Amino acid sequence: MTRLVPGANAPLVNGPLQVEIRYTPISGVDIDVSVFALSAAGKVRGDGDMCFYGQPRVLDGAVQMTEATPGRALFSLDLSGLAPAVEKLALTATLYENKARFEAVAQLSLSLSGGIEAEIPTSGMQETALILGEFYRRQGEWKFRCVAQGFAGGLEPLAKHFGVEVAAPPPAQAAPQPAPVVPPPAPKSTISLSKITLDKTRSSISLEKTAAGFGEIKVNLNWNKGKAGGFFSRSKSVDLDVGCLFELQNGDKGVVQALGKSFGALSRPPYVQLMGDDRTGALAGGEWLHINGTHWSEIRRILIFAFIYNGAPNWRETDGIVTLYIPGQPDIEVRMNEEGGTFGMCAIALLENDRGAVKVSRRVDFHQGHRLMDQAYSWGMRWSAGSK
């Protein structure tokens, strides 16, 4: 095992590499990990040289983000597949919207296949962006250096530093104006760093189907540790479960959840599958529902819900968050701690097939159980008691 300190380097093994970044999550703050492919000048050649949450696969798959969940990010690298013009890969971490500083991240480390590890010191670090390390060519061979260098400003200025053209955020809506006689010139290809948070001010969004379709839609439920000794401390084995009601275009209806072992299926109806059941909340990645977006035309609507299987209902204490990852689309998140519902079930988001688009609407309303939630959304199913 090779343990690197900032400034130290080590040679890399031949073949594909797996890179794992682990960190202590901060409640209410997203930590984004990215990779920039750089030329000898230290700049990207174009927007396609940045791998991040909005563009997880670049350079013909030579750089891929395979997981991005609170507390953990994974990348797959094929250094032999990189063009000769790529001299370096910069591995970075940023705090979304500069809501905190890296000194608030208690633990941050990375490991590479082949036995290379590095602990990143964050004590006293006032920056909101960080260059963790870099993969670089040296005499025809690849090496890795632990950098641990702070950078002010967050992801956008860091991306611009590396030469990425960043799309401006959409302007606030104004009164309609007459269309200009001469259309503006086509904008340069830019990359969007935006995430979409559905809240009381913006409760829904419609995502139009692209030529590539929707692909595999991933829904993640995660929640942070509660206060020491509280009902929702993960050490207290609180069981917060994700599930969904589904309705297909042919009228078939049902539920996908761990309760009753109704895990669903991806390759056949209902085209929704629960990928695991985290009984204690100990897993950093939380719980996942996957939706087969290639069959979206066969789905009418899906209601994402969570319920507390064990523990006293106090949703504000869970600090729960549901994130939708749709290939080629901005991430969509819904937080469940804005209200302090005391019922054990929360309807979080409704996905509807709106003439082929995916319309996502925030709900965050609370119910005493499956039957009453069903009635509230006019699903029309018959319910009986079940167990896991």
Sequence and secondary structure as in RCSB ss.txt:
>XXXX:A:sequence
MTRLVPGANAPLVNGPLQVEIRYTPISGVDIDVSVFALSAAGKVRGDGDMCFYGQPRVLDGAVQMTEATPGRALF
SLDLSGLAPAVEKLALTATLYENKARFEAVAQLSLSLSGGIEAEIPTSGMQETALILGEFYRRQGEWKFRCVAQG
FAGGLEPLAKHFGVEVAAPPPAQAAPQPAPVVPPPAPKSTISLSKITLDKTRSSISLEKTAAGFGEIKVNLNWNK
GKAGGFFSRSKSVDLDVGCLFELQNGDKGVVQALGKSFGALSRPPYVQLMGDDRTGALAGGEWLHINGTHWSEIR
RILIFAFIYNGAPNWRETDGIVTLYIPGQPDIEVRMNEEGGTFGMCAIALLENDRGAVKVSRRVDFHQGHRLMDQ
AYSWGMRWSAGSK
>XXXX:A:secstr
 EEE TT EEE  SS EEEEEEE  BTTB EEEEEEEE TTSS SSGGGEEBTTB EEGGGTEEEEEEETTEEEE
EE GGGS TT  EEEEEEEEGGG S GGG S EEEEETTTEEEE   TT   SEEEEEEEEEETTEEEEEEEEEE
ETT HHHHHHHTT  B              SS        B    EE  SSS EEEE   TT   EEEEEEE   
 STTSTT GGG  EEEEEEEEEETTS EEEEBTGGGB EESSSTT EEE    SSS STT EEEEEEGGGGGGEE
EEEEEEEEEES   HHHHT EEEEE TTS  EEEES SS   SSEEEEEEEEEETTEEEEEEEEEEESSHHHHHH
HTT          
